[in-house]
Amino acid sequence: MKQRRRLILYADGAARGNPGPAGAGAVLLDEDGTVIAELTRALGRATNNVAEYNALILGLEEARRLGASAIDVRMDSLLVVEQMSGRWRTKHPGLIPLALRAGHLLASFPEHELRHVPREQNLVADALSNRAIDEAADMPTDKSR
């Protein structure tokens, strides 16, 4: 597989209700803007902020797996961007382990950038996070037991 030096990650989390059914979505692009991965993860019941962090982690893990050495992260969650940039403290006990994991992953890229973008620029990741919720809701359950 071709070594991918720099990838662009758009990540978004969604929760219907806060907390409520939640999902994480991420899309990875190469420097030319070609989509190389679309990722979804159903999270069960979670808050929107937990979903946002999970989306970031999901995308960073895949970027590592693909061999990226540089990552440009774009998110519409001001909270996650500011906390990961060190400008805001992470105080909520439920977010601290997620922030630590995301920070560790981000630091594993020799070059990385984190940028807050308007929601309109993050529509693909938003759709993926909502798809994760929808697909989890459609999962058949075995009621014979």
Secondary structure, 3 states (H helix, E strand, C coil): CCCCCEEEEEEEEEECCCCEEEEEEEEEECCCCCEEEEEEEEEEEECHHHHHHHHHHHHHHHHHHCCCCEEEEEECCHHHHHHHCCCCCCCCCCCHHHHHHHHHHHHCCCEEEEEECCHHHHHHHHHHHHHHHHHHHCCCCCCCC
